[in-house]
Amino acid sequence: MSTRLEEAQRYVDNAKRILNLSQWEIKVKDYPSAEDAYADIEPHDQLWHAKLRLSEDFFKEPAVEQRKIIAHELLHLHYAGVERLVNSTESVMGTAAYDLYSKVWDIEIERAADALSGPVGGLLPIPKFKGTK
């Protein structure tokens, strides 16, 4: 019998093929995601590896929302290279300029992932994790 985490791993393995992320090795983890987040994703700086963390609250969300949340997090992998570039510019830009630049980047990349997570999520099947509404 499989656990929710194993089901989530199989779901993400299928989703990454659909979303053209097959080169990524994505490990689904159940340790806490960022504060006030249902999930977050942490790509490795040099390898095609990422950790997708799912909070306990993620599994309390309706399946349609879970699909959107996973799509949102996986979309971030398409921008991982630009994220690395943004995060490496502080020494060149100086702290004041970097703080503004990185804050705007963070807001806009979240807006983009959020705006696309609905239509992109629609390409994915509805998840059926244990204990989901």
N, CA, C and O atoms as a GROMACS GRO file, in nm:
protein
  532
    1MET      N    1   0.085  -0.119   0.000
    1MET     CA    2   0.000   0.000   0.000
    1MET      C    3   0.089   0.124   0.000
    1MET      O    4   0.187   0.132   0.074
    2SER      N    5   0.055   0.218  -0.081
    2SER     CA    6   0.141   0.336  -0.093
    2SER      C    7   0.097   0.448  -0.001
    2SER      O    8  -0.019   0.457   0.039
    3THR      N    9   0.191   0.531   0.031
    3THR     CA   10   0.165   0.647   0.116
    3THR      C   11   0.132   0.768   0.028
    3THR      O   12   0.152   0.766  -0.093
    4ARG      N   13   0.082   0.873   0.092
    4ARG     CA   14   0.054   0.997   0.018
    4ARG      C   15   0.180   1.049  -0.050
    4ARG      O   16   0.175   1.097  -0.164
    5LEU      N   17   0.292   1.039   0.019
    5LEU     CA   18   0.418   1.090  -0.036
    5LEU      C   19   0.458   1.011  -0.161
    5LEU      O   20   0.502   1.069  -0.260
    6GLU      N   21   0.442   0.880  -0.157
    6GLU     CA   22   0.472   0.798  -0.275
    6GLU      C   23   0.376   0.832  -0.390
    6GLU      O   24   0.417   0.838  -0.505
    7GLU      N   25   0.249   0.853  -0.357
    7GLU     CA   26   0.152   0.892  -0.459
    7GLU      C   27   0.190   1.027  -0.519
    7GLU      O   28   0.182   1.047  -0.640
    8ALA      N   29   0.231   1.121  -0.433
    8ALA     CA   30   0.271   1.253  -0.480
    8ALA      C   31   0.395   1.242  -0.569
    8ALA      O   32   0.405   1.312  -0.670
    9GLN      N   33   0.489   1.155  -0.533
    9GLN     CA   34   0.610   1.137  -0.616
    9GLN      C   35   0.572   1.084  -0.754
    9GLN      O   36   0.624   1.133  -0.854
   10ARG      N   37   0.484   0.986  -0.760
   10ARG     CA   38   0.441   0.933  -0.890
   10ARG      C   39   0.370   1.041  -0.972
   10ARG      O   40   0.388   1.051  -1.093
   11TYR      N   41   0.289   1.121  -0.905
   11TYR     CA   42   0.217   1.229  -0.972
   11TYR      C   43   0.316   1.330  -1.032
   11TYR      O   44   0.302   1.371  -1.147
   12VAL      N   45   0.414   1.370  -0.954
   12VAL     CA   46   0.514   1.467  -1.000
   12VAL      C   47   0.598   1.407  -1.112
   12VAL      O   48   0.631   1.477  -1.208
   13ASP      N   49   0.634   1.280  -1.102
   13ASP     CA   50   0.710   1.215  -1.210
   13ASP      C   51   0.632   1.220  -1.342
   13ASP      O   52   0.691   1.241  -1.448
   14ASN      N   53   0.501   1.199  -1.336
   14ASN     CA   54   0.417   1.209  -1.455
   14ASN      C   55   0.406   1.355  -1.501
   14ASN      O   56   0.415   1.383  -1.620
   15ALA      N   57   0.385   1.445  -1.407
   15ALA     CA   58   0.368   1.588  -1.439
   15ALA      C   59   0.492   1.645  -1.505
   15ALA      O   60   0.480   1.727  -1.597
   16LYS      N   61   0.610   1.605  -1.461
   16LYS     CA   62   0.731   1.664  -1.520
   16LYS      C   63   0.745   1.624  -1.666
   16LYS      O   64   0.800   1.701  -1.745
   17ARG      N   65   0.698   1.507  -1.704
   17ARG     CA   66   0.700   1.469  -1.846
   17ARG      C   67   0.603   1.556  -1.925
   17ARG      O   68   0.635   1.602  -2.035
   18ILE      N   69   0.486   1.580  -1.871
   18ILE     CA   70   0.384   1.661  -1.938
   18ILE      C   71   0.431   1.805  -1.954
   18ILE      O   72   0.404   1.869  -2.055
   19LEU      N   73   0.502   1.857  -1.853
   19LEU     CA   74   0.543   1.997  -1.851
   19LEU      C   75   0.684   2.020  -1.905
   19LEU      O   76   0.744   2.125  -1.881
   20ASN      N   77   0.737   1.922  -1.978
   20ASN     CA   78   0.869   1.934  -2.042
   20ASN      C   79   0.980   1.959  -1.940
   20ASN      O   80   1.067   2.044  -1.961
   21LEU      N   81   0.975   1.884  -1.832
   21LEU     CA   82   1.077   1.894  -1.726
   21LEU      C   83   1.144   1.758  -1.702
   21LEU      O   84   1.194   1.732  -1.592
   22SER      N   85   1.144   1.673  -1.802
   22SER     CA   86   1.194   1.536  -1.784
   22SER      C   87   1.340   1.529  -1.742
   22SER      O   88   1.380   1.430  -1.680
   23GLN      N   89   1.420   1.630  -1.774
   23GLN     CA   90   1.561   1.628  -1.736
   23GLN      C   91   1.579   1.644  -1.585
   23GLN      O   92   1.686   1.613  -1.531
   24TRP      N   93   1.477   1.693  -1.516
   24TRP     CA   94   1.486   1.718  -1.372
   24TRP      C   95   1.458   1.591  -1.292
   24TRP      O   96   1.367   1.515  -1.324
   25GLU      N   97   1.537   1.570  -1.190
   25GLU     CA   98   1.508   1.469  -1.090
   25GLU      C   99   1.446   1.545  -0.972
   25GLU      O  100   1.514   1.621  -0.904
   26ILE      N  101   1.319   1.524  -0.951
   26ILE     CA  102   1.246   1.597  -0.848
   26ILE      C  103   1.208   1.499  -0.738
   26ILE      O  104   1.138   1.401  -0.762
   27LYS      N  105   1.254   1.527  -0.618
   27LYS     CA  106   1.222   1.444  -0.502
   27LYS      C  107   1.115   1.514  -0.419
   27LYS      O  108   1.133   1.628  -0.376
   28VAL      N  109   1.004   1.446  -0.397
   28VAL     CA  110   0.896   1.501  -0.316
   28VAL      C  111   0.927   1.472  -0.170
   28VAL      O  112   0.955   1.358  -0.133
   29LYS      N  113   0.921   1.576  -0.090
   29LYS     CA  114   0.952   1.565   0.053
   29LYS      C  115   0.832   1.614   0.132
   29LYS      O  116   0.753   1.695   0.084
   30ASP      N  117   0.819   1.564   0.254
   30ASP     CA  118   0.707   1.608   0.337
   30ASP      C  119   0.752   1.693   0.455
   30ASP      O  120   0.672   1.719   0.545
   31TYR      N  121   0.878   1.735   0.456
   31TYR     CA  122   0.915   1.826   0.563
   31TYR      C  123   0.864   1.965   0.529
   31TYR      O  124   0.838   1.994   0.412
   32PRO      N  125   0.850   2.048   0.628
   32PRO     CA  126   0.777   2.174   0.608
   32PRO      C  127   0.829   2.259   0.493
   32PRO      O  128   0.949   2.275   0.473
   33SER      N  129   0.734   2.313   0.419
   33SER     CA  130   0.769   2.408   0.315
   33SER      C  131   0.785   2.545   0.382
   33SER      O  132   0.773   2.558   0.504
   34ALA      N  133   0.811   2.645   0.301
   34ALA     CA  134   0.827   2.780   0.354
   34ALA      C  135   0.703   2.820   0.434
   34ALA      O  136   0.592   2.772   0.408
   35GLU      N  137   0.722   2.906   0.529
   35GLU     CA  138   0.612   2.951   0.613
   35GLU      C  139   0.497   3.003   0.528
   35GLU      O  140   0.518   3.075   0.430
   36ASP      N  141   0.376   2.968   0.566
   36ASP     CA  142   0.254   3.011   0.496
   36ASP      C  143   0.248   2.965   0.351
   36ASP      O  144   0.186   3.031   0.268
   37ALA      N  145   0.310   2.853   0.319
   37ALA     CA  146   0.306   2.801   0.183
   37ALA      C  147   0.258   2.656   0.187
   37ALA      O  148   0.295   2.580   0.276
   38TYR      N  149   0.176   2.620   0.091
   38TYR     CA  150   0.134   2.480   0.079
   38TYR      C  151   0.248   2.394   0.027
   38TYR      O  152   0.256   2.275   0.056
   39ALA      N  153   0.336   2.457  -0.050
   39ALA     CA  154   0.447   2.384  -0.111
   39ALA      C  155   0.554   2.484  -0.151
   39ALA      O  156   0.528   2.603  -0.164
   40ASP      N  157   0.675   2.433  -0.169
   40ASP     CA  158   0.780   2.513  -0.232
   40ASP      C  159   0.878   2.418  -0.299
   40ASP      O  160   0.882   2.299  -0.268
   41ILE      N  161   0.955   2.473  -0.390
   41ILE     CA  162   1.049   2.391  -0.464
   41ILE      C  163   1.187   2.455  -0.454
   41ILE      O  164   1.202   2.577  -0.458
   42GLU      N  165   1.287   2.370  -0.439
   42GLU     CA  166   1.425   2.416  -0.424
   42GLU      C  167   1.512   2.347  -0.529
   42GLU      O  168   1.554   2.233  -0.509
   43PRO      N  169   1.541   2.416  -0.639
   43PRO     CA  170   1.630   2.356  -0.739
   43PRO      C  171   1.775   2.364  -0.694
   43PRO      O  172   1.817   2.460  -0.629
   44HIS      N  173   1.851   2.263  -0.730
   44HIS     CA  174   1.995   2.262  -0.704
   44HIS      C  175   2.060   2.368  -0.791
   44HIS      O  176   2.012   2.395  -0.901
   45ASP      N  177   2.168   2.427  -0.744
   45ASP     CA  178   2.234   2.534  -0.819
   45ASP      C  179   2.302   2.487  -0.947
   45ASP      O  180   2.312   2.564  -1.043
   46GLN      N  181   2.350   2.362  -0.952
   46GLN     CA  182   2.424   2.318  -1.070
   46GLN      C  183   2.369   2.192  -1.137
   46GLN      O  184   2.396   2.169  -1.255
   47LEU      N  185   2.295   2.113  -1.066
   47LEU     CA  186   2.246   1.987  -1.121
   47LEU      C  187   2.098   1.999  -1.156
   47LEU      O  188   2.030   2.093  -1.115
   48TRP      N  189   2.049   1.902  -1.231
   48TRP     CA  190   1.907   1.897  -1.265
   48TRP      C  191   1.832   1.823  -1.154
   48TRP      O  192   1.760   1.726  -1.179
   49HIS      N  193   1.848   1.871  -1.031
   49HIS     CA  194   1.783   1.811  -0.914
   49HIS      C  195   1.703   1.919  -0.842
   49HIS      O  196   1.743   2.035  -0.838
   50ALA      N  197   1.591   1.879  -0.787
   50ALA     CA  198   1.511   1.972  -0.708
   50ALA      C  199   1.438   1.895  -0.599
   50ALA      O  200   1.410   1.776  -0.612
   51LYS      N  201   1.408   1.967  -0.491
   51LYS     CA  202   1.325   1.913  -0.382
   51LYS      C  203   1.194   1.988  -0.383
   51LYS      O  204   1.191   2.111  -0.378
   52LEU      N  205   1.085   1.914  -0.390
   52LEU     CA  206   0.951   1.972  -0.381
   52LEU      C  207   0.898   1.936  -0.242
   52LEU      O  208   0.876   1.819  -0.211
   53ARG      N  209   0.878   2.038  -0.162
   53ARG     CA  210   0.829   2.016  -0.025
   53ARG      C  211   0.680   2.043  -0.021
   53ARG      O  212   0.633   2.148  -0.065
   54LEU      N  213   0.606   1.948   0.032
   54LEU     CA  214   0.462   1.960   0.046
   54LEU      C  215   0.427   1.966   0.193
   54LEU      O  216   0.465   1.879   0.271
   55SER      N  217   0.355   2.069   0.232
   55SER     CA  218   0.316   2.084   0.372
   55SER      C  219   0.198   1.992   0.403
   55SER      O  220   0.133   1.940   0.313
   56GLU      N  221   0.173   1.973   0.529
   56GLU     CA  222   0.057   1.895   0.571
   56GLU      C  223  -0.071   1.962   0.520
   56GLU      O  224  -0.166   1.894   0.482
   57ASP      N  225  -0.073   2.094   0.521
   57ASP     CA  226  -0.191   2.168   0.472
   57ASP      C  227  -0.218   2.145   0.324
   57ASP      O  228  -0.332   2.154   0.279
   58PHE      N  229  -0.113   2.118   0.247
   58PHE     CA  230  -0.130   2.088   0.104
   58PHE      C  231  -0.230   1.974   0.086
   58PHE      O  232  -0.316   1.980  -0.001
   59PHE      N  233  -0.217   1.870   0.168
   59PHE     CA  234  -0.302   1.752   0.154
   59PHE      C  235  -0.444   1.775   0.204
   59PHE      O  236  -0.531   1.690   0.185
   60LYS      N  237  -0.469   1.889   0.266
   60LYS     CA  238  -0.604   1.925   0.310
   60LYS      C  239  -0.680   2.004   0.203
   60LYS      O  240  -0.800   2.026   0.214
   61GLU      N  241  -0.608   2.048   0.101
   61GLU     CA  242  -0.668   2.126  -0.007
   61GLU      C  243  -0.746   2.034  -0.102
   61GLU      O  244  -0.715   1.916  -0.114
   62PRO      N  245  -0.848   2.090  -0.170
   62PRO     CA  246  -0.918   2.010  -0.272
   62PRO      C  247  -0.821   1.969  -0.383
   62PRO      O  248  -0.722   2.038  -0.409
   63ALA      N  249  -0.850   1.858  -0.447
   63ALA     CA  250  -0.761   1.803  -0.550
   63ALA      C  251  -0.732   1.902  -0.663
   63ALA      O  252  -0.619   1.907  -0.713
   64VAL      N  253  -0.831   1.981  -0.702
   64VAL     CA  254  -0.809   2.079  -0.809
   64VAL      C  255  -0.706   2.183  -0.767
   64VAL      O  256  -0.624   2.226  -0.848
   65GLU      N  257  -0.709   2.224  -0.641
   65GLU     CA  258  -0.610   2.319  -0.589
   65GLU      C  259  -0.472   2.254  -0.578
   65GLU      O  260  -0.371   2.318  -0.606
   66GLN      N  261  -0.467   2.128  -0.537
   66GLN     CA  262  -0.339   2.056  -0.530
   66GLN      C  263  -0.273   2.054  -0.667
   66GLN      O  264  -0.152   2.075  -0.679
   67ARG      N  265  -0.352   2.028  -0.769
   67ARG     CA  266  -0.299   2.026  -0.906
   67ARG      C  267  -0.240   2.162  -0.942
   67ARG      O  268  -0.132   2.169  -1.000
   68LYS      N  269  -0.310   2.267  -0.910
   68LYS     CA  270  -0.263   2.403  -0.940
   68LYS      C  271  -0.136   2.435  -0.861
   68LYS      O  272  -0.044   2.498  -0.914
   69ILE      N  273  -0.130   2.394  -0.735
   69ILE     CA  274  -0.013   2.420  -0.650
   69ILE      C  275   0.110   2.348  -0.708
   69ILE      O  276   0.217   2.406  -0.718
   70ILE      N  277   0.092   2.223  -0.746
   70ILE     CA  278   0.205   2.148  -0.803
   70ILE      C  279   0.249   2.212  -0.935
   70ILE      O  280   0.369   2.227  -0.959
   71ALA      N  281   0.155   2.250  -1.019
   71ALA     CA  282   0.190   2.316  -1.146
   71ALA      C  283   0.268   2.444  -1.118
   71ALA      O  284   0.368   2.471  -1.183
   72HIS      N  285   0.222   2.523  -1.021
   72HIS     CA  286   0.290   2.648  -0.983
   72HIS      C  287   0.435   2.620  -0.947
   72HIS      O  288   0.526   2.687  -0.997
   73GLU      N  289   0.458   2.522  -0.861
   73GLU     CA  290   0.594   2.493  -0.816
   73GLU      C  291   0.680   2.441  -0.931
   73GLU      O  292   0.796   2.480  -0.943
   74LEU      N  293   0.625   2.355  -1.014
   74LEU     CA  294   0.704   2.302  -1.126
   74LEU      C  295   0.737   2.410  -1.228
   74LEU      O  296   0.843   2.406  -1.291
   75LEU      N  297   0.649   2.507  -1.246
   75LEU     CA  298   0.680   2.619  -1.336
   75LEU      C  299   0.806   2.693  -1.293
   75LEU      O  300   0.881   2.743  -1.377
   76HIS      N  301   0.832   2.699  -1.163
   76HIS     CA  302   0.952   2.766  -1.115
   76HIS      C  303   1.079   2.704  -1.171
   76HIS      O  304   1.181   2.772  -1.186
   77LEU      N  305   1.075   2.575  -1.202
   77LEU     CA  306   1.196   2.510  -1.256
   77LEU      C  307   1.231   2.563  -1.395
   77LEU      O  308   1.348   2.561  -1.433
   78HIS      N  309   1.133   2.609  -1.470
   78HIS     CA  310   1.162   2.667  -1.601
   78HIS      C  311   1.239   2.799  -1.587
   78HIS      O  312   1.303   2.843  -1.682
   79TYR      N  313   1.231   2.861  -1.471
   79TYR     CA  314   1.299   2.988  -1.446
   79TYR      C  315   1.421   2.973  -1.356
   79TYR      O  316   1.479   3.073  -1.313
   80ALA      N  317   1.461   2.851  -1.326
   80ALA     CA  318   1.569   2.828  -1.229
   80ALA      C  319   1.699   2.894  -1.272
   80ALA      O  320   1.771   2.947  -1.187
   81GLY      N  321   1.731   2.893  -1.399
   81GLY     CA  322   1.855   2.956  -1.446
   81GLY      C  323   1.854   3.106  -1.427
   81GLY      O  324   1.955   3.165  -1.388
   82VAL      N  325   1.740   3.168  -1.454
   82VAL     CA  326   1.729   3.312  -1.434
   82VAL      C  327   1.734   3.344  -1.285
   82VAL      O  328   1.791   3.446  -1.245
   83GLU      N  329   1.674   3.259  -1.203
   83GLU     CA  330   1.682   3.276  -1.057
   83GLU      C  331   1.828   3.281  -1.012
   83GLU      O  332   1.868   3.367  -0.934
   84ARG      N  333   1.909   3.187  -1.063
   84ARG     CA  334   2.052   3.185  -1.026
   84ARG      C  335   2.119   3.315  -1.070
   84ARG      O  336   2.200   3.370  -0.996
   85LEU      N  337   2.087   3.363  -1.188
   85LEU     CA  338   2.144   3.488  -1.236
   85LEU      C  339   2.105   3.603  -1.144
   85LEU      O  340   2.190   3.681  -1.101
   86VAL      N  341   1.978   3.615  -1.114
   86VAL     CA  342   1.931   3.721  -1.025
   86VAL      C  343   2.002   3.714  -0.890
   86VAL      O  344   2.046   3.816  -0.837
   87ASN      N  345   2.013   3.594  -0.836
   87ASN     CA  346   2.074   3.577  -0.703
   87ASN      C  347   2.225   3.601  -0.702
   87ASN      O  348   2.284   3.614  -0.595
   88SER      N  349   2.286   3.605  -0.818
   88SER     CA  350   2.432   3.624  -0.822
   88SER      C  351   2.473   3.768  -0.857
   88SER      O  352   2.591   3.794  -0.878
   89THR      N  353   2.378   3.859  -0.865
   89THR     CA  354   2.411   3.994  -0.911
   89THR      C  355   2.439   4.094  -0.800
   89THR      O  356   2.477   4.208  -0.829
   90GLU      N  357   2.422   4.057  -0.675
   90GLU     CA  358   2.439   4.155  -0.567
   90GLU      C  359   2.579   4.216  -0.566
   90GLU      O  360   2.594   4.337  -0.548
   91SER      N  361   2.681   4.135  -0.585
   91SER     CA  362   2.818   4.188  -0.580
   91SER      C  363   2.845   4.286  -0.694
   91SER      O  364   2.930   4.374  -0.680
   92VAL      N  365   2.776   4.272  -0.804
   92VAL     CA  366   2.794   4.362  -0.918
   92VAL      C  367   2.708   4.488  -0.904
   92VAL      O  368   2.752   4.598  -0.936
   93MET      N  369   2.586   4.469  -0.855
   93MET     CA  370   2.491   4.580  -0.849
   93MET      C  371   2.505   4.665  -0.722
   93MET      O  372   2.472   4.783  -0.722
   94GLY      N  373   2.554   4.603  -0.617
   94GLY     CA  374   2.552   4.669  -0.488
   94GLY      C  375   2.424   4.630  -0.414
   94GLY      O  376   2.324   4.594  -0.476
   95THR      N  377   2.429   4.637  -0.283
   95THR     CA  378   2.318   4.587  -0.202
   95THR      C  379   2.189   4.663  -0.224
   95THR      O  380   2.083   4.600  -0.235
   96ALA      N  381   2.193   4.795  -0.230
   96ALA     CA  382   2.069   4.873  -0.244
   96ALA      C  383   1.997   4.840  -0.375
   96ALA      O  384   1.876   4.814  -0.374
   97ALA      N  385   2.068   4.840  -0.485
   97ALA     CA  386   2.007   4.809  -0.614
   97ALA      C  387   1.961   4.664  -0.618
   97ALA      O  388   1.853   4.633  -0.668
   98TYR      N  389   2.044   4.574  -0.564
   98TYR     CA  390   2.008   4.432  -0.563
   98TYR      C  391   1.882   4.407  -0.483
   98TYR      O  392   1.796   4.330  -0.526
   99ASP      N  393   1.868   4.470  -0.368
   99ASP     CA  394   1.750   4.450  -0.284
   99ASP      C  395   1.623   4.485  -0.361
   99ASP      O  396   1.525   4.411  -0.356
  100LEU      N  397   1.625   4.596  -0.431
  100LEU     CA  398   1.509   4.637  -0.510
  100LEU      C  399   1.486   4.539  -0.626
  100LEU      O  400   1.375   4.491  -0.646
  101TYR      N  401   1.591   4.511  -0.699
  101TYR     CA  402   1.585   4.422  -0.815
  101TYR      C  403   1.534   4.283  -0.776
  101TYR      O  404   1.445   4.229  -0.841
  102SER      N  405   1.590   4.226  -0.670
  102SER     CA  406   1.550   4.090  -0.631
  102SER      C  407   1.408   4.086  -0.575
  102SER      O  408   1.337   3.988  -0.594
  103LYS      N  409   1.368   4.193  -0.505
  103LYS     CA  410   1.231   4.197  -0.453
  103LYS      C  411   1.130   4.201  -0.567
  103LYS      O  412   1.030   4.129  -0.565
  104VAL      N  413   1.156   4.285  -0.667
  104VAL     CA  414   1.066   4.293  -0.783
  104VAL      C  415   1.065   4.159  -0.856
  104VAL      O  416   0.959   4.111  -0.895
  105TRP      N  417   1.182   4.098  -0.874
  105TRP     CA  418   1.189   3.967  -0.940
  105TRP      C  419   1.104   3.866  -0.864
  105TRP      O  420   1.024   3.795  -0.925
  106ASP      N  421   1.120   3.858  -0.732
  106ASP     CA  422   1.045   3.761  -0.652
  106ASP      C  423   0.895   3.779  -0.669
  106ASP      O  424   0.821   3.682  -0.686
  107ILE      N  425   0.850   3.903  -0.664
  107ILE     CA  426   0.706   3.930  -0.679
  107ILE      C  427   0.658   3.891  -0.818
  107ILE      O  428   0.554   3.825  -0.832
  108GLU      N  429   0.731   3.930  -0.919
  108GLU     CA  430   0.686   3.906  -1.056
  108GLU      C  431   0.693   3.759  -1.096
  108GLU      O  432   0.608   3.712  -1.171
  109ILE      N  433   0.793   3.687  -1.047
  109ILE     CA  434   0.799   3.544  -1.081
  109ILE      C  435   0.687   3.468  -1.012
  109ILE      O  436   0.634   3.372  -1.067
  110GLU      N  437   0.650   3.510  -0.892
  110GLU     CA  438   0.536   3.448  -0.825
  110GLU      C  439   0.406   3.480  -0.898
  110GLU      O  440   0.320   3.393  -0.914
  111ARG      N  441   0.392   3.603  -0.944
  111ARG     CA  442   0.273   3.639  -1.021
  111ARG      C  443   0.264   3.558  -1.150
  111ARG      O  444   0.157   3.511  -1.187
  112ALA      N  445   0.376   3.542  -1.218
  112ALA     CA  446   0.377   3.466  -1.343
  112ALA      C  447   0.342   3.320  -1.318
  112ALA      O  448   0.258   3.263  -1.388
  113ALA      N  449   0.404   3.259  -1.218
  113ALA     CA  450   0.376   3.119  -1.187
  113ALA      C  451   0.230   3.102  -1.146
  113ALA      O  452   0.166   3.004  -1.182
  114ASP      N  453   0.178   3.198  -1.070
  114ASP     CA  454   0.039   3.191  -1.027
  114ASP      C  455  -0.056   3.206  -1.146
  114ASP      O  456  -0.154   3.132  -1.158
  115ALA      N  457  -0.027   3.301  -1.235
  115ALA     CA  458  -0.113   3.323  -1.351
  115ALA      C  459  -0.115   3.202  -1.444
  115ALA      O  460  -0.218   3.171  -1.504
  116LEU      N  461  -0.001   3.134  -1.456
  116LEU     CA  462   0.009   3.021  -1.547
  116LEU      C  463  -0.031   2.888  -1.484
  116LEU      O  464  -0.057   2.791  -1.556
  117SER      N  465  -0.036   2.882  -1.352
  117SER     CA  466  -0.061   2.754  -1.285
  117SER      C  467  -0.200   2.699  -1.314
  117SER      O  468  -0.220   2.577  -1.313
  118GLY      N  469  -0.297   2.786  -1.340
  118GLY     CA  470  -0.431   2.737  -1.375
  118GLY      C  471  -0.433   2.672  -1.512
  118GLY      O  472  -0.469   2.555  -1.523
  119PRO      N  473  -0.394   2.746  -1.618
  119PRO     CA  474  -0.396   2.684  -1.750
  119PRO      C  475  -0.297   2.569  -1.765
  119PRO      O  476  -0.328   2.468  -1.828
  120VAL      N  477  -0.178   2.583  -1.707
  120VAL     CA  478  -0.080   2.474  -1.716
  120VAL      C  479  -0.127   2.355  -1.632
  120VAL      O  480  -0.113   2.240  -1.674
  121GLY      N  481  -0.181   2.384  -1.516
  121GLY     CA  482  -0.234   2.277  -1.432
  121GLY      C  483  -0.343   2.198  -1.503
  121GLY      O  484  -0.360   2.078  -1.479
  122GLY      N  485  -0.417   2.265  -1.590
  122GLY     CA  486  -0.521   2.196  -1.666
  122GLY      C  487  -0.469   2.087  -1.757
  122GLY      O  488  -0.546   2.002  -1.803
  123LEU      N  489  -0.340   2.087  -1.785
  123LEU     CA  490  -0.279   1.981  -1.864
  123LEU      C  491  -0.256   1.854  -1.782
  123LEU      O  492  -0.235   1.746  -1.837
  124LEU      N  493  -0.260   1.870  -1.650
  124LEU     CA  494  -0.231   1.759  -1.558
  124LEU      C  495  -0.360   1.692  -1.513
  124LEU      O  496  -0.465   1.755  -1.510
  125PRO      N  497  -0.352   1.564  -1.479
  125PRO     CA  498  -0.470   1.497  -1.426
  125PRO      C  499  -0.503   1.550  -1.285
  125PRO      O  500  -0.417   1.608  -1.218
  126ILE      N  501  -0.626   1.529  -1.243
  126ILE     CA  502  -0.665   1.563  -1.106
  126ILE      C  503  -0.596   1.461  -1.014
  126ILE      O  504  -0.612   1.341  -1.034
  127PRO      N  505  -0.521   1.507  -0.913
  127PRO     CA  506  -0.456   1.412  -0.822
  127PRO      C  507  -0.557   1.342  -0.733
  127PRO      O  508  -0.665   1.395  -0.706
  128LYS      N  509  -0.522   1.223  -0.688
  128LYS     CA  510  -0.606   1.145  -0.598
  128LYS      C  511  -0.520   1.095  -0.483
  128LYS      O  512  -0.498   0.975  -0.469
  129PHE      N  513  -0.471   1.187  -0.402
  129PHE     CA  514  -0.388   1.151  -0.287
  129PHE      C  515  -0.477   1.107  -0.172
  129PHE      O  516  -0.587   1.159  -0.155
  130LYS      N  517  -0.430   1.014  -0.094
  130LYS     CA  518  -0.504   0.970   0.024
  130LYS      C  519  -0.536   1.087   0.115
  130LYS      O  520  -0.452   1.174   0.138
  131GLY      N  521  -0.657   1.090   0.166
  131GLY     CA  522  -0.695   1.193   0.261
  131GLY      C  523  -0.729   1.326   0.200
  131GLY      O  524  -0.746   1.424   0.273
  132THR      N  525  -0.741   1.333   0.068
  132THR     CA  526  -0.771   1.458  -0.001
  132THR      C  527  -0.922   1.473  -0.015
  132THR      O  528  -0.994   1.374  -0.033
  133LYS      N  529  -0.967   1.596  -0.008
  133LYS     CA  530  -1.110   1.625  -0.026
  133LYS      C  531  -1.154   1.596  -0.168
  133LYS      O  532  -1.271   1.614  -0.202
   0.00000   0.00000   0.00000
